[in-house]
Structure formats: C-alpha cells, structure tokens
Amino acid sequence: MFKITPNPPVTDPASPYESPDSKKFHEAAERALDHYLGPTNADLMATPYSPNTLYMANPEAGTESLLADASETLGSATVMLNNHAAQV
C-alpha cells in the first residue's frame, strides 16, 4: 500500500542546553533581550521635569525673548489649526 504522507523527519532529541556552545548562545540571547526589552534606561529617569521659567514672574526675562517665544508659540498654534482644518 502506498503512503500519501511522508514519514516525519528524524529530529535530534538532545536538549539545546546540553552543549557549552548552546549555553553561551542562550546566555547571550537573554542578555540581548534584557537590554532591549528590559526596564527603561536610567538616563531617561535621571532628568527631573523642570517647568519653563520664561513665563514665571522673573524680572530678568527680557521683553524681546518673551515676544519671540510668544511669536513662535502662536506660529505653531496656527500651523496646528490649519492642519486640523484641512483634515476636517
């Protein structure tokens, strides 16, 4: 009688952790996964949030810097509103 499906391939029953090379490879893979998928870097958490001191009551803030920042802020708001209006 003819068999339609072939026999399953012969697989090596050895564990991947039996040879020293596979253990080194496994440890390297674990280190790489921990590095890329682990908790966030400490550098991101090291810098605390500092609010913008430009608009606080600061007598050292000059009129020119306040007007320049206000102009940039209004320009950004204009672009955002135009983009939103174009999508609607």
Phi, psi and omega per residue, in radians:
M1 nan 2.451 -3.101
F2 -1.575 2.302 -3.138
K3 -1.624 2.222 -3.064
I4 -1.295 -0.793 -3.117
T5 -1.652 2.475 3.137
P6 -1.312 2.865 3.076
N7 -1.160 2.584 3.119
P8 -1.141 2.622 -3.135
P9 -1.169 2.640 3.119
V10 -1.372 2.159 -3.126
T11 -1.883 2.714 3.118
D12 -1.402 2.065 -3.100
P13 -1.334 -0.003 -3.091
A14 -1.208 2.532 3.117
S15 -1.288 2.552 3.117
P16 -1.212 -0.169 -3.113
Y17 -1.746 0.161 -3.078
E18 -1.438 -0.578 -3.109
S19 -1.627 2.629 3.140
P20 -1.107 -0.599 -3.137
D21 -1.148 -0.678 -3.135
S22 -1.221 -0.566 3.089
K23 -1.162 -0.712 3.115
K24 -1.132 -0.720 3.125
F25 -1.114 -0.745 3.138
H26 -1.115 -0.746 3.125
E27 -1.124 -0.709 3.111
A28 -1.129 -0.698 3.121
A29 -1.142 -0.707 3.111
E30 -1.115 -0.724 3.106
R31 -1.104 -0.728 3.136
A32 -1.131 -0.750 3.118
L33 -1.133 -0.712 3.108
D34 -1.121 -0.634 -3.131
H35 -1.180 -0.812 -3.050
Y36 -1.504 -0.522 -3.079
L37 -1.913 0.018 -3.104
G38 -1.274 -2.948 3.131
P39 -1.108 2.851 -3.086
T40 -1.077 2.722 -3.126
N41 -1.126 2.602 3.138
A42 -1.213 -0.411 -3.140
D43 -1.103 -0.638 -3.136
L44 -1.216 -0.602 -3.095
M45 -1.506 -0.202 -3.049
A46 -1.335 -0.511 -3.083
T47 -1.593 1.996 3.131
P48 -1.312 2.792 3.124
Y49 -1.237 2.284 3.052
S50 -2.173 2.132 -3.095
P51 -1.211 2.775 3.103
N52 -1.219 2.060 -3.080
T53 -1.543 0.064 -3.075
L54 -1.164 -0.643 -3.075
Y55 -1.671 0.018 3.061
M56 -1.336 2.834 3.135
A57 -1.160 1.629 -3.087
N58 -2.258 1.928 -3.113
P59 -1.207 -0.259 -3.132
E60 -1.454 -0.203 3.128
A61 -1.307 2.193 -3.096
G62 -1.463 2.748 -3.136
T63 -1.099 -0.679 -3.103
E64 -1.119 -0.746 3.140
S65 -1.183 -0.631 3.094
L66 -1.146 -0.745 3.135
L67 -1.193 -0.656 3.113
A68 -1.129 -0.759 -3.141
D69 -1.174 -0.695 3.112
A70 -1.115 -0.696 3.124
S71 -1.117 -0.744 3.110
E72 -1.136 -0.699 3.139
T73 -1.133 -0.768 3.116
L74 -1.173 -0.617 3.073
G75 -1.115 -0.722 3.104
S76 -1.144 -0.710 3.118
A77 -1.116 -0.665 3.119
T78 -1.096 -0.773 3.138
V79 -1.116 -0.747 3.137
M80 -1.109 -0.741 3.134
L81 -1.159 -0.693 3.102
N82 -1.127 -0.714 3.092
N83 -1.116 -0.716 3.136
H84 -1.161 -0.741 3.128
A85 -1.123 -0.615 3.128
A86 -1.189 -0.589 3.139
Q87 -1.316 -0.518 -3.131
V88 -1.394 nan nan
